[in-house]
Each structure stands twice: as structure tokens, then as C-alpha cells.
Amino acid sequence: MKPQLLYYLLLLFTLLSPLSLRAADHEQLLEMPLDELYALLDKTLASADEFQQQKKARIEESYRHYLKAKTPQQRYSRAYRLFDEYKKNVNDSALKYARVCVDMANQIAQDSLIAESRLLLARQYANSGNYEEARKYLESIAPATLSRQLRTDYYAGYRHLYGELAIYGTDPELVKAYWEKADSYRDSLMNNVDKDTPVWLQQSIYLCLGERNYNEALDHCAHWKSQLRPDTPEYAEMAFVTSEVYKEMGNETMQKRWLAISALSDLRCSIMNQASLWMLAGLLSQEGDNERAYRYIDYSWKCASQYNAHLRSWQISPILTTINDRYKSQLSKTNRLLWMLVAVVSLLSVVLLALYIYVARKRRQLATAQHELRKANAELASLNSQLQETNHKLSQSNTLLQQTNEQLSQTMMRLNDSNRVKDEYIGKFLNICSEYIDKLDNYRKRINRKLKAGQHADLLRMTGSEQLKEDELKELFDNFDSVFLNLFPTFIDDFNALLKPEERITPPSAGRLNTDLRIFALIRLGIDESSKIADFLRYSPNSIYAYRARIKNKAAGERENFERMVKEIGM
């Protein structure tokens, strides 16, 4: 399989991989504020070593395959792969494996491979500034024998060579001739490729720039971008060309944006032969962002050193010098400011020394005054001692009086509480007694009627049933619950607050108490003898004692103080 075909199959596989989803992220870069874009670039720059390690791992894997090659065809194919890895990473290594491709192609004696390998070497020489060597290899190729694809590479090689010579040439006549040849090869290149392909679009952009047709150039950039996958060398090149369009338009903001996008792809692809970052550094330096510009140009210089092509070093040197001068100028300003601050601090030190002397003198005067004051204080101390003794006695009297008042107050509160409970229960008691008199009278009348009627069996049933007793007890407890909760509406909540959270009691219904609550309701009313509570609730004294002990065991605080705290509820 031809190396180029293998390369494009690998590229197609990459485009179909899940990583292509990152295109959406790149669309967001066009809307992101520049400061955030620079921050993302800074973060990516900090991770540059990780991307380089990934690149190194791929190169080592390709090199292991290269060492296993047994035939010239295999050696050519794997050397081509190594060249492709090195061409934008290390120039010397790329040239080395391009020459291996030339040697293997000569051994294989296949014209297409010979032409292809020489085109590789010529293009690499041109990229690294070795224009004479590039011209030599291009002139050794007969274009009439080339396939369409190789003819495209041939025209592209010459277009690049003469374009570079025109850009960096100094003689006006030669520069003009170089541009004419570059334009001629560009026309041949565009005629040899299909319209709307990346190669055709790139050359069309340069053509539009020459004619100052910027809108059409941007349309071509957008179309070119739609055919590329983000974070690839081709995407980085497209972004750089787009920045050049905005540069020609005078739109520096968009120029910087696209340079940053191109630099992001360069960093993620671990490309050492790159221009976006150092060009962005130059623009940032002009804006006064010297710290960021210095970081970018420093990394670009390291990349140029690793790529090892004198052309890139020559291009970066003026910007590096400018940024370095500005950085030194800023450092000089900072130093001047520092000296000014030192002078101010020194002046403040003199002022503080004078203040110290003044304060020391005042302290001596104050010490004299304090000595006189101590004498007066000694006399006052004697009087104060007598006064304190009198105050102490008075304080003891006040404490005794306060204790007496507190005891009296507590007694009054208990009396008031007892009076309130007594008044409430006396009223309720009189009402219940009246109701019981009416009930007994009605019961007497019913018995009298049944006696007159001779209904002795009904009388036996009436007097033999416990239902009347149960109904009356229920009504008694309901009346007690109602009156008690009317007197102490917060009793249930206050009582539960004295228990552990998991042991709190829920009454059977609103306005009603259960047996546990009734026992302690009676204790709250002052009925704390188990026998009296048992008589009222119709339980045995032992049962009441067991109820009280069980509830006290559930107390949140000390068990011994539980009933005393119950008696204070509502006070």
C-alpha cells in the first residue's frame, strides 16, 4: 500500500473517531471573550509537556516498526511515517527520514516513489529555509511523469519555495521575479486540483488577499474550516491563514482570536514549527501584556530550538528582542518604583524616630505625674477599704433580701397557680355535681316507672350492667382532660420536651390524655401520692408506681429531678 494512501486512511479513521466531537468546543472559542481564550491557552501551554510525551510515544512506536522493516518497500513506508511525525517537530530528524525515503525509492527503482520522496525532501528543505537544496530536488523531478496527486505536491512545492524567497528576499528585481513564479505555480496548482478542496481553498484565500477581496477570503476560510477536524495540524494552519486575512483587514481583535485558536491546535498537536504563538506574543507585547507575551515567546523560542531550523530562529529573534526590551523596561520602572518606596519608608522611619523621642519625653513626664498620683491613690485606698467593708456588709444584706424576695415570689406564684387551678376546678366540680344530681333524678324516675309497670327483669338488667359505670368514668376522664388542658394548653409539648426524643408520647386524640399523661397531670396539680392517683384513675397503687418509674426512666435529664420539673410546667 502506498504511504500516502495509508496516511489518508489513518486520517479518515481519526475523523470518524469520538474525538471529532470536540468540534463543538472549537465553535465556542469563536464566542469566548479574549481573556477567557487566553486563560485556556495558558492552561494548555502549562500542559504542553503532556502533549509532547504523547507525540514522543507515537514516534517511538513508529520507530519500533521501522526497525522491524525487512524489505525496501517496508522500510520506505515506515520511514515515510516517521518523516510525517517529525516534519513539524524536529527538522533534522524529518530530513534524515526523508533522505531514507529517497534512498529506498532509488533501491526500489519506482519512478513515482522517487518523485514522491524527492518532493518530501524538497518541501522540508523549503520549510526550514534551505531554499537552494529545495530547488535542487524540485528541479530533479520531471513533472510530465507525475500522477495528478504528485503533480499537486510538485506545484505546491514550487509555490511554497518561490513564495518564501519573495517574502524574505531583499533585492526588488528578484522579489518581483519570485512573486511571478509563485503566482504561476499557484495557478498551475489550482488548475490541477478539484475546486473547494483544502488546497484549492487555501490558494484562493491568498489570491483574494492579493485582490483585497476580504469577504470572499473569509468565505473560503469558513468552507475550509468545515472540512477539517479540530486539533490537527491542518486546522492550525487554517486558523493561522484566517488570522492573516483579519490582519490584512485591520481587525486586530479577530486576528488575535484566530492566532490563539491556531496556537491551541499547535500545542495539542505538539507542533514545534509554528508561528501563531510568537506572532500573538508580539501583539500582546504591543498592548502592554508583557508577562504573558514573555511566556509565549519563551515557549516559541524553545520550540524553534527543538525544531532546529535557522529560519524560525531568525523570524522569532526580532520579536524576542522587542519583548525582552519591553520586559526590561517594565522591570526598570518597577525598580524605580521600589526605590521610591524605599525612600518613602526611610522618611517614615525618620518621622517615627522623632515621634519615639517625643513619646519617650512625654512618658518621663507621665511617670512623674503617676508618682504623685500613686500617693493620692494610697490615701484613697485607705478610704476605699473602709468603703468596701461597708459595701460588703450592705451587699450581704441585699443578697439576703433578694433571696427572701425570690422565695416570696415563688410562693406567690405557686399560690396564684393553685388559686387559678382551684377556681377552675371548683367551677367545673359544681357543674359536674349539678349534672350528676340531674342524672340521678332521671335514673330514679326511670326505675320508678319500671316498678310501677312491673318491669322487674329490665330493672335487673339496668342494675346488673357495668356500662353505666364505664360511661361515667369515661366522661369523668374527658372532663378532667378538657379542664386540665384548658389550664395548661402546652402541657403535652412541655412534658415531651422533658423526655428523650425517641420516647415522646403522642396523645390518642386532640384534647385528650392517655394514662401516662393523666398520671403526671395529677402530679402537676399537686396530687403526687400513688394511692390517691390510683383511686382517681381506678388502678392499683403498684401499677401507678410502675407507670411513674417507667416514664422517669425515659427522662432526657436527671431522673431524680423529673417530677419536680413536671410540677413547674406552665408556671
SEVO-254901 format. One record per residue (C-alpha): chain; x, y, z; residue in one letter; residue number from 1. Coordinates in Angstrom, 2 decimals. Example, Ala and Ser with C-alpha at 12.3 -4.5 7.8 and 13.67 -1.06 7.14 Angstrom:
<sites>
  mol       px       py       pz  type  seq
    A    12.30    -4.50     7.80     A    1
    A    13.67    -1.06     7.14     S    2
</sites>
This chain:
<sites>
  mol       px       py       pz  type  seq
    A     0.00     0.00     0.00     M    1
    A     1.36     3.47    -0.90     K    2
    A     2.44     5.55     2.12     P    3
    A     0.21     8.47     1.15     Q    4
    A    -2.81     6.18     0.87     L    5
    A    -2.01     4.71     4.27     L    6
    A    -1.71     8.20     5.73     Y    7
    A    -5.09     9.30     4.37     Y    8
    A    -6.74     6.12     5.62     L    9
    A    -5.39     6.87     9.11     L   10
    A    -6.64    10.43     8.80     L   11
    A   -10.11     9.18     7.80     L   12
    A   -10.17     6.87    10.81     F   13
    A    -9.23     9.80    13.05     T   14
    A   -12.02    11.93    11.64     L   15
    A   -14.56     9.21    12.42     L   16
    A   -13.29     8.74    15.97     S   17
    A   -15.21    10.01    19.03     P   18
    A   -12.64    12.80    19.44     L   19
    A   -14.24    14.60    16.50     S   20
    A   -16.93    15.66    18.95     L   21
    A   -14.50    18.33    20.09     R   22
    A   -15.50    20.41    17.06     A   23
    A   -18.36    21.78    19.16     A   24
    A   -15.83    23.00    21.70     D   25
    A   -13.93    24.85    18.98     H   26
    A   -17.11    26.60    17.87     E   27
    A   -17.36    28.03    21.38     Q   28
    A   -13.89    29.55    21.01     L   29
    A   -15.30    31.98    18.43     L   30
    A   -17.75    33.37    21.04     E   31
    A   -15.49    33.19    24.08     M   32
    A   -14.14    36.52    25.44     P   33
    A   -10.47    37.02    24.60     L   34
    A    -9.42    36.95    28.26     D   35
    A   -11.02    33.52    28.71     E   36
    A    -9.43    32.33    25.45     L   37
    A    -6.00    33.48    26.67     Y   38
    A    -6.63    31.72    30.00     A   39
    A    -7.43    28.49    28.10     L   40
    A    -4.26    28.96    26.05     L   41
    A    -2.25    29.46    29.25     D   42
    A    -3.72    26.28    30.70     K   43
    A    -2.92    24.34    27.52     T   44
    A     0.61    25.77    27.49     L   45
    A     1.08    24.54    31.07     A   46
    A     0.14    21.03    29.84     S   47
    A     2.40    21.19    26.75     A   48
    A     4.76    18.57    28.21     D   49
    A     1.90    16.04    28.33     E   50
    A     1.13    16.55    24.62     F   51
    A     4.84    16.25    23.80     Q   52
    A     5.02    12.99    25.73     Q   53
    A     2.09    11.66    23.69     Q   54
    A     3.87    12.73    20.49     K   55
    A     7.09    11.09    21.69     K   56
    A     5.21     7.85    22.41     A   57
    A     3.79     7.80    18.86     R   58
    A     7.25     8.43    17.39     I   59
    A     8.79     5.65    19.48     E   60
    A     6.07     3.26    18.34     E   61
    A     6.68     4.20    14.69     S   62
    A    10.44     3.81    15.19     Y   63
    A     9.98     0.28    16.60     R   64
    A     8.02    -0.63    13.47     H   65
    A    10.72     0.99    11.34     Y   66
    A    13.44    -1.17    12.91     L   67
    A    11.41    -4.29    12.09     K   68
    A    11.23    -3.47     8.37     A   69
    A    12.74    -6.23     6.23     K   70
    A    12.19    -5.08     2.64     T   71
    A    12.94    -1.74     0.93     P   72
    A     9.17    -1.23     0.46     Q   73
    A     8.53    -1.69     4.20     Q   74
    A    11.49     0.50     5.08     R   75
    A    10.22     3.21     2.72     Y   76
    A     6.67     3.07     4.12     S   77
    A     7.79     3.23     7.75     R   78
    A    10.41     5.90     7.12     A   79
    A     7.65     7.93     5.45     Y   80
    A     5.57     7.57     8.62     R   81
    A     8.50     8.75    10.76     L   82
    A     9.03    11.70     8.41     F   83
    A     5.36    12.62     8.80     D   84
    A     5.75    12.57    12.61     E   85
    A     8.95    14.63    12.57     Y   86
    A     8.23    17.15     9.77     K   87
    A     6.79    19.75    12.13     K   88
    A     8.55    18.53    15.26     N   89
    A    12.30    18.07    14.62     V   90
    A    13.66    19.30    11.31     N   91
    A    16.91    17.28    11.37     D   92
    A    15.05    14.02    12.02     S   93
    A    12.49    14.83     9.31     A   94
    A    15.31    15.44     6.80     L   95
    A    17.00    12.22     7.90     K   96
    A    13.97    10.04     7.21     Y   97
    A    13.13    11.93     4.01     A   98
    A    16.62    11.00     2.77     R   99
    A    15.95     7.38     3.84     V  100
    A    12.80     7.52     1.67     C  101
    A    14.90     8.82    -1.25     V  102
    A    17.45     6.00    -0.79     D  103
    A    14.76     3.31    -0.52     M  104
    A    12.91     4.71    -3.57     A  105
    A    16.14     4.52    -5.59     N  106
    A    16.58     0.89    -4.47     Q  107
    A    13.01     0.04    -5.40     I  108
    A    13.54     1.91    -8.69     A  109
    A     9.91     3.04    -8.90     Q  110
    A     9.56     6.45   -10.56     D  111
    A     6.51     7.51    -8.54     S  112
    A     8.24     6.73    -5.24     L  113
    A    11.42     8.51    -6.32     I  114
    A     9.42    11.61    -7.26     A  115
    A     7.38    11.42    -4.06     E  116
    A    10.44    11.09    -1.79     S  117
    A    12.23    13.97    -3.51     R  118
    A     9.14    16.14    -3.11     L  119
    A     9.14    15.32     0.61     L  120
    A    12.77    16.35     0.94     L  121
    A    12.33    19.49    -1.16     A  122
    A     9.33    20.68     0.84     R  123
    A    11.14    20.07     4.14     Q  124
    A    14.19    21.99     2.93     Y  125
    A    11.95    24.88     1.90     A  126
    A    10.15    24.87     5.28     N  127
    A    13.47    25.07     7.12     S  128
    A    14.90    27.90     4.95     G  129
    A    17.27    25.74     2.85     N  130
    A    15.96    27.13    -0.43     Y  131
    A    18.86    26.13    -2.68     E  132
    A    18.60    22.48    -1.61     E  133
    A    14.84    22.59    -2.10     A  134
    A    15.27    23.99    -5.61     R  135
    A    17.83    21.28    -6.45     K  136
    A    15.47    18.44    -5.56     Y  137
    A    12.48    20.04    -7.30     L  138
    A    14.49    20.53   -10.49     E  139
    A    15.42    16.83   -10.45     S  140
    A    11.76    15.88   -10.91     I  141
    A    10.13    15.63   -14.37     A  142
    A     6.54    16.91   -13.90     P  143
    A     5.30    15.17   -17.05     A  144
    A     5.84    11.73   -15.46     T  145
    A     3.93    12.54   -12.27     L  146
    A     0.47    11.39   -11.22     S  147
    A    -2.13    14.05   -10.53     R  148
    A    -1.55    13.90    -6.77     Q  149
    A     2.24    14.11    -7.12     L  150
    A     1.85    16.93    -9.62     R  151
    A    -0.20    18.74    -6.99     T  152
    A     2.62    18.29    -4.47     D  153
    A     5.14    19.39    -7.13     Y  154
    A     3.31    22.65    -7.89     Y  155
    A     2.70    23.22    -4.17     A  156
    A     6.42    22.74    -3.51     G  157
    A     7.44    25.32    -6.10     Y  158
    A     4.67    27.70    -4.98     R  159
    A     5.93    27.47    -1.41     H  160
    A     9.59    27.81    -2.41     L  161
    A     9.19    30.95    -4.51     Y  162
    A     6.69    32.41    -2.05     G  163
    A     9.25    32.06     0.75     E  164
    A    12.02    33.54    -1.45     L  165
    A     9.79    36.50    -2.30     A  166
    A     8.85    37.12     1.34     I  167
    A    12.41    37.00     2.68     Y  168
    A    14.20    38.36    -0.38     G  169
    A    15.86    41.80    -0.33     T  170
    A    16.56    42.56    -4.00     D  171
    A    13.44    44.20    -5.55     P  172
    A    14.02    42.71    -9.01     E  173
    A    14.48    39.20    -7.66     L  174
    A    11.49    39.58    -5.32     V  175
    A     9.30    40.59    -8.25     K  176
    A    10.51    37.61   -10.28     A  177
    A     9.93    35.27    -7.34     Y  178
    A     6.34    36.51    -6.93     W  179
    A     5.67    36.00   -10.63     E  180
    A     6.92    32.42   -10.43     K  181
    A     4.99    31.79    -7.22     A  182
    A     1.77    33.10    -8.85     D  183
    A     2.41    30.96   -11.93     S  184
    A     2.80    27.80    -9.87     Y  185
    A    -0.25    28.77    -7.78     R  186
    A    -2.33    28.92   -11.00     D  187
    A    -0.98    25.54   -12.08     S  188
    A    -1.71    24.13    -8.64     L  189
    A    -5.32    25.41    -8.62     M  190
    A    -5.92    24.04   -12.12     N  191
    A    -4.59    20.63   -11.07     N  192
    A    -6.88    20.14    -8.04     V  193
    A   -10.63    19.96    -7.66     D  194
    A   -12.47    23.10    -6.68     K  195
    A   -13.39    23.53    -2.99     D  196
    A   -10.69    21.12    -1.82     T  197
    A    -8.49    22.37     1.06     P  198
    A    -5.55    23.01    -1.30     V  199
    A    -7.70    24.97    -3.74     W  200
    A    -9.35    26.95    -0.94     L  201
    A    -6.01    27.89     0.64     Q  202
    A    -4.62    29.21    -2.64     Q  203
    A    -7.90    31.00    -3.35     S  204
    A    -7.58    32.79     0.00     I  205
    A    -4.10    34.08    -0.91     Y  206
    A    -5.45    35.14    -4.32     L  207
    A    -8.32    37.04    -2.67     C  208
    A    -5.89    38.75    -0.29     L  209
    A    -3.85    39.95    -3.25     G  210
    A    -7.04    41.42    -4.74     E  211
    A    -8.20    42.73    -1.32     R  212
    A   -11.40    40.72    -1.64     N  213
    A   -11.60    40.05     2.11     Y  214
    A   -15.23    38.88     2.34     N  215
    A   -14.66    36.17    -0.25     E  216
    A   -11.45    35.20     1.52     A  217
    A   -13.39    34.76     4.79     L  218
    A   -16.00    32.65     2.98     D  219
    A   -13.21    30.38     1.73     H  220
    A   -11.81    30.18     5.27     C  221
    A   -15.18    29.10     6.64     A  222
    A   -15.57    26.48     3.87     H  223
    A   -12.03    25.20     4.50     W  224
    A   -12.73    25.02     8.24     K  225
    A   -15.86    22.91     7.69     S  226
    A   -13.70    20.21     6.05     Q  227
    A   -11.21    19.92     8.91     L  228
    A   -11.11    18.22    12.27     R  229
    A   -10.09    20.38    15.25     P  230
    A    -6.75    19.85    16.96     D  231
    A    -4.96    18.78    13.79     T  232
    A    -2.00    20.44    12.02     P  233
    A    -4.33    21.27     9.12     E  234
    A    -6.76    23.02    11.47     Y  235
    A    -3.90    25.03    13.00     A  236
    A    -2.78    26.10     9.51     E  237
    A    -6.35    27.10     8.54     M  238
    A    -6.68    29.19    11.72     A  239
    A    -3.33    30.90    11.01     F  240
    A    -4.37    31.76     7.43     V  241
    A    -7.68    33.13     8.78     T  242
    A    -5.74    35.35    11.19     S  243
    A    -3.74    36.66     8.22     E  244
    A    -6.99    37.64     6.49     V  245
    A    -8.11    39.62     9.54     Y  246
    A    -4.65    41.16     9.75     K  247
    A    -5.00    42.47     6.21     E  248
    A    -8.47    43.77     7.12     M  249
    A    -7.03    45.65    10.10     G  250
    A    -9.22    43.72    12.58     N  251
    A    -6.64    43.07    15.30     E  252
    A    -9.16    41.57    17.74     T  253
    A   -10.16    38.77    15.35     M  254
    A    -6.54    38.35    14.29     Q  255
    A    -5.55    37.66    17.89     K  256
    A    -8.53    35.31    18.36     R  257
    A    -7.58    33.16    15.37     W  258
    A    -3.90    33.21    16.31     L  259
    A    -4.87    31.91    19.77     A  260
    A    -7.06    29.19    18.19     I  261
    A    -4.20    28.21    15.88     S  262
    A    -1.77    28.15    18.81     A  263
    A    -4.14    25.89    20.77     L  264
    A    -4.12    23.33    17.94     S  265
    A    -0.32    23.66    17.60     D  266
    A     0.13    22.93    21.30     L  267
    A    -2.28    19.99    21.32     R  268
    A    -0.56    18.52    18.24     C  269
    A     2.90    19.22    19.73     S  270
    A     3.95    21.20    16.64     I  271
    A     7.38    22.81    17.01     M  272
    A     7.42    24.51    13.59     N  273
    A     4.72    27.02    14.45     Q  274
    A     4.29    30.77    14.10     A  275
    A     0.95    31.55    15.74     S  276
    A     2.18    31.75    19.33     L  277
    A     5.13    34.07    18.72     W  278
    A     3.07    36.33    16.45     M  279
    A     0.41    36.53    19.19     L  280
    A     3.18    37.29    21.70     A  281
    A     4.23    40.27    19.56     G  282
    A     0.69    41.68    19.52     L  283
    A     0.26    41.19    23.27     L  284
    A     3.57    42.93    23.90     S  285
    A     2.34    45.96    21.96     Q  286
    A    -0.72    46.06    24.26     E  287
    A     1.48    46.02    27.36     G  288
    A     0.70    42.43    28.42     D  289
    A     4.43    41.78    28.79     N  290
    A     4.23    38.90    31.26     E  291
    A     2.02    36.75    29.03     R  292
    A     3.93    37.82    25.91     A  293
    A     7.19    36.78    27.57     Y  294
    A     5.80    33.32    28.42     R  295
    A     4.58    32.80    24.86     Y  296
    A     7.79    33.96    23.17     I  297
    A     9.90    31.93    25.58     D  298
    A     7.98    28.77    24.68     Y  299
    A     8.15    29.65    20.96     S  300
    A    11.93    30.03    21.23     W  301
    A    12.18    26.59    22.83     K  302
    A    10.04    25.16    20.02     C  303
    A    12.29    26.81    17.41     A  304
    A    15.36    25.42    19.18     S  305
    A    13.89    21.91    19.15     Q  306
    A    12.81    22.22    15.51     Y  307
    A    16.35    23.42    14.74     N  308
    A    15.74    25.47    11.59     A  309
    A    17.64    28.75    11.32     H  310
    A    14.69    30.37     9.53     L  311
    A    12.38    30.15    12.57     R  312
    A    15.09    31.46    14.91     S  313
    A    15.70    34.34    12.53     W  314
    A    11.96    35.14    12.45     Q  315
    A    11.50    34.99    16.22     I  316
    A    14.65    36.90    17.19     S  317
    A    13.32    40.46    16.48     P  318
    A    10.10    39.85    18.44     I  319
    A    12.03    38.16    21.25     L  320
    A    14.39    41.16    21.39     T  321
    A    11.47    43.61    21.43     T  322
    A     9.60    41.74    24.16     I  323
    A    12.78    41.34    26.17     N  324
    A    13.48    45.09    25.90     D  325
    A     9.94    45.91    26.99     R  326
    A    10.20    43.41    29.83     Y  327
    A    13.46    45.03    30.94     K  328
    A    11.86    48.47    30.66     S  329
    A     8.96    47.35    32.82     Q  330
    A    11.42    45.82    35.30     L  331
    A    13.34    49.11    35.34     S  332
    A    10.12    51.03    36.08     K  333
    A     9.36    48.56    38.84     T  334
    A    12.82    49.05    40.31     N  335
    A    12.40    52.82    40.21     R  336
    A     9.09    52.47    41.98     L  337
    A    10.77    50.22    44.52     L  338
    A    13.47    52.85    45.19     W  339
    A    10.75    55.46    45.63     M  340
    A     9.04    53.20    48.14     L  341
    A    12.35    52.68    49.95     V  342
    A    12.78    56.46    50.15     A  343
    A     9.25    56.90    51.49     V  344
    A     9.82    54.13    54.05     V  345
    A    13.11    55.77    55.10     S  346
    A    11.36    59.11    55.53     L  347
    A     8.64    57.45    57.58     L  348
    A    11.35    55.81    59.70     S  349
    A    12.83    59.25    60.50     V  350
    A     9.37    60.53    61.39     V  351
    A     8.78    57.50    63.61     L  352
    A    12.14    58.07    65.34     L  353
    A    11.20    61.68    66.07     A  354
    A     7.82    60.51    67.36     L  355
    A     9.57    57.95    69.55     Y  356
    A    11.80    60.62    71.13     I  357
    A     8.76    62.81    71.69     Y  358
    A     6.79    59.95    73.24     V  359
    A     9.76    58.99    75.49     A  360
    A     9.92    62.55    76.84     R  361
    A     6.19    62.54    77.47     K  362
    A     6.50    59.18    79.20     R  363
    A     9.03    60.61    81.65     R  364
    A     6.66    63.46    82.39     Q  365
    A     3.87    60.99    82.80     L  366
    A     5.98    58.88    85.20     A  367
    A     6.42    61.91    87.45     T  368
    A     2.71    62.60    87.39     A  369
    A     1.99    58.93    88.10     Q  370
    A     4.26    59.05    91.18     H  371
    A     2.22    61.92    92.58     E  372
    A    -0.93    60.11    91.65     L  373
    A     0.17    56.96    93.48     R  374
    A     0.46    58.97    96.69     K  375
    A    -3.06    60.25    96.25     A  376
    A    -4.20    56.74    95.39     N  377
    A    -2.69    55.38    98.62     A  378
    A    -4.79    57.79   100.62     E  379
    A    -7.83    56.91    98.56     L  380
    A    -7.11    53.20    99.01     A  381
    A    -7.48    53.53   102.77     S  382
    A   -10.81    55.24   102.34     L  383
    A   -11.85    52.70    99.71     N  384
    A   -11.01    49.85   102.08     S  385
    A   -13.38    51.25   104.65     Q  386
    A   -15.98    51.87   101.98     L  387
    A   -15.58    48.33   100.59     Q  388
    A   -16.13    46.85   104.03     E  389
    A   -19.31    48.86   104.39     T  390
    A   -20.35    47.87   100.85     N  391
    A   -19.65    44.21   101.64     H  392
    A   -21.97    44.28   104.59     K  393
    A   -24.57    46.10   102.54     L  394
    A   -24.14    43.54    99.74     S  395
    A   -24.72    40.67   102.18     Q  396
    A   -27.90    42.38   103.35     S  397
    A   -29.03    42.86    99.74     N  398
    A   -28.30    39.23    98.90     T  399
    A   -30.33    38.05   101.88     L  400
    A   -33.14    40.40   100.88     L  401
    A   -33.05    39.15    97.26     Q  402
    A   -33.20    35.54    98.40     Q  403
    A   -36.16    36.38   100.62     T  404
    A   -37.87    38.18    97.72     N  405
    A   -37.25    35.24    95.39     E  406
    A   -38.70    32.79    97.88     Q  407
    A   -41.66    35.08    98.41     L  408
    A   -42.11    35.46    94.65     S  409
    A   -42.03    31.68    94.13     Q  410
    A   -44.50    31.23    96.95     T  411
    A   -46.81    33.85    95.41     M  412
    A   -46.52    32.16    92.01     M  413
    A   -47.44    28.81    93.49     R  414
    A   -50.34    30.38    95.39     L  415
    A   -51.55    32.14    92.24     N  416
    A   -51.23    28.91    90.28     D  417
    A   -53.05    26.96    92.98     S  418
    A   -55.80    29.59    93.17     N  419
    A   -56.23    29.52    89.42     R  420
    A   -56.41    25.71    89.35     V  421
    A   -58.70    25.70    92.39     K  422
    A   -61.08    28.27    90.87     D  423
    A   -61.23    26.39    87.59     E  424
    A   -61.81    23.02    89.22     Y  425
    A   -64.36    24.33    91.77     I  426
    A   -66.44    25.73    88.92     G  427
    A   -66.14    22.52    86.98     K  428
    A   -66.88    20.46    90.12     F  429
    A   -70.09    22.40    90.88     L  430
    A   -71.19    21.99    87.28     N  431
    A   -70.49    18.21    87.33     I  432
    A   -72.33    17.85    90.68     C  433
    A   -75.35    19.61    89.20     S  434
    A   -75.23    17.30    86.19     E  435
    A   -74.94    14.23    88.45     Y  436
    A   -77.99    15.35    90.50     I  437
    A   -79.96    15.62    87.24     D  438
    A   -78.69    12.21    86.10     K  439
    A   -79.61    10.56    89.44     L  440
    A   -83.06    12.15    89.36     D  441
    A   -83.62    10.89    85.80     N  442
    A   -82.36     7.44    86.82     Y  443
    A   -84.77     7.46    89.83     R  444
    A   -87.67     8.35    87.57     K  445
    A   -86.83     5.54    85.15     R  446
    A   -86.66     2.99    88.00     I  447
    A   -89.95     4.31    89.46     N  448
    A   -91.71     3.94    86.10     R  449
    A   -90.43     0.40    85.62     K  450
    A   -91.52    -0.55    89.19     L  451
    A   -94.99     0.79    88.55     K  452
    A   -95.07    -1.12    85.30     A  453
    A   -93.83    -4.30    86.95     G  454
    A   -90.77    -4.50    84.65     Q  455
    A   -88.58    -6.28    87.17     H  456
    A   -86.45    -8.02    84.53     A  457
    A   -85.47    -4.66    82.97     D  458
    A   -84.58    -3.36    86.41     L  459
    A   -82.29    -6.32    86.99     L  460
    A   -80.58    -5.70    83.65     R  461
    A   -80.17    -2.00    84.38     M  462
    A   -78.72    -2.52    87.82     T  463
    A   -76.60    -5.54    86.85     G  464
    A   -74.67    -3.84    83.94     S  465
    A   -71.25    -2.12    84.37     E  466
    A   -71.87     0.08    81.34     Q  467
    A   -73.17     2.99    83.39     L  468
    A   -70.04     2.99    85.48     K  469
    A   -67.78     2.82    82.44     E  470
    A   -69.67     5.64    80.72     D  471
    A   -69.45     7.82    83.79     E  472
    A   -65.71     7.11    84.21     L  473
    A   -65.07     7.97    80.58     K  474
    A   -66.98    11.21    80.97     E  475
    A   -65.07    11.93    84.17     L  476
    A   -61.71    11.46    82.44     F  477
    A   -62.87    13.51    79.42     D  478
    A   -63.88    16.33    81.75     N  479
    A   -60.57    16.09    83.55     F  480
    A   -58.61    16.17    80.29     D  481
    A   -60.60    19.12    78.99     S  482
    A   -60.24    21.19    82.16     V  483
    A   -56.55    20.35    82.59     F  484
    A   -55.56    21.18    79.01     L  485
    A   -57.56    24.39    79.28     N  486
    A   -55.47    25.30    82.33     L  487
    A   -52.18    24.08    80.81     F  488
    A   -52.55    24.20    76.99     P  489
    A   -48.84    23.49    76.38     T  490
    A   -48.57    20.67    78.90     F  491
    A   -48.16    17.86    76.31     I  492
    A   -45.37    19.67    74.41     D  493
    A   -43.63    20.77    77.61     D  494
    A   -43.89    17.26    79.06     F  495
    A   -42.46    15.67    75.87     N  496
    A   -39.59    18.17    75.96     A  497
    A   -38.51    16.54    79.25     L  498
    A   -38.31    13.11    77.56     L  499
    A   -35.79    11.66    75.14     K  500
    A   -36.81    12.37    71.50     P  501
    A   -37.48     8.72    70.71     E  502
    A   -39.58     8.24    73.90     E  503
    A   -42.02    11.13    73.45     R  504
    A   -45.73    10.40    73.96     I  505
    A   -48.42    11.06    71.38     T  506
    A   -51.96    11.52    72.89     P  507
    A   -54.78     9.37    71.46     P  508
    A   -56.56    12.43    70.00     S  509
    A   -56.58    16.20    70.18     A  510
    A   -57.68    17.50    73.58     G  511
    A   -57.28    14.08    75.28     R  512
    A   -54.66    12.49    77.52     L  513
    A   -53.61     8.88    77.86     N  514
    A   -52.90     7.14    81.19     T  515
    A   -49.21     8.20    81.29     D  516
    A   -50.11    11.84    80.70     L  517
    A   -53.02    11.75    83.26     R  518
    A   -50.72    10.42    85.99     I  519
    A   -48.29    13.30    85.53     F  520
    A   -51.13    15.78    85.02     A  521
    A   -52.31    14.85    88.54     L  522
    A   -48.74    15.25    89.81     I  523
    A   -48.69    18.72    88.19     R  524
    A   -51.84    19.56    90.17     L  525
    A   -50.08    18.57    93.39     G  526
    A   -51.52    15.06    93.77     I  527
    A   -48.26    13.10    93.95     D  528
    A   -49.26    10.17    96.20     E  529
    A   -49.60     6.96    94.18     S  530
    A   -52.59     5.77    96.28     S  531
    A   -54.61     8.92    95.56     K  532
    A   -53.70     8.79    91.87     I  533
    A   -54.70     5.09    91.83     A  534
    A   -58.09     5.85    93.42     D  535
    A   -58.82     8.53    90.84     F  536
    A   -57.71     6.51    87.80     L  537
    A   -59.09     3.14    89.11     R  538
    A   -55.68     1.45    89.17     Y  539
    A   -53.75    -0.28    91.95     S  540
    A   -51.01     1.76    93.72     P  541
    A   -48.39    -0.67    92.45     N  542
    A   -49.47    -0.08    88.86     S  543
    A   -49.24     3.69    89.35     I  544
    A   -45.79     3.31    90.87     Y  545
    A   -44.69     1.20    87.90     A  546
    A   -46.05     3.82    85.45     Y  547
    A   -44.15     6.60    87.22     R  548
    A   -40.90     4.64    87.32     A  549
    A   -41.13     3.68    83.64     R  550
    A   -41.70     7.29    82.50     I  551
    A   -38.89     8.65    84.69     K  552
    A   -36.51     6.17    83.04     N  553
    A   -37.29     7.88    79.72     K  554
    A   -36.31    11.34    81.02     A  555
    A   -33.87    13.35    78.92     A  556
    A   -32.26    14.82    82.04     G  557
    A   -31.66    13.56    85.56     E  558
    A   -34.26    11.01    86.69     R  559
    A   -34.44    12.39    90.23     E  560
    A   -35.45    15.90    89.05     N  561
    A   -38.07    14.74    86.57     F  562
    A   -41.22    15.08    88.74     E  563
    A   -40.03    18.42    90.15     R  564
    A   -39.66    19.76    86.58     M  565
    A   -43.16    18.41    85.73     V  566
    A   -44.60    20.40    88.66     K  567
    A   -43.03    23.60    87.22     E  568
    A   -44.71    23.24    83.79     I  569
    A   -46.82    26.30    82.98     G  570
    A   -45.51    28.39    85.88     M  571
</sites>
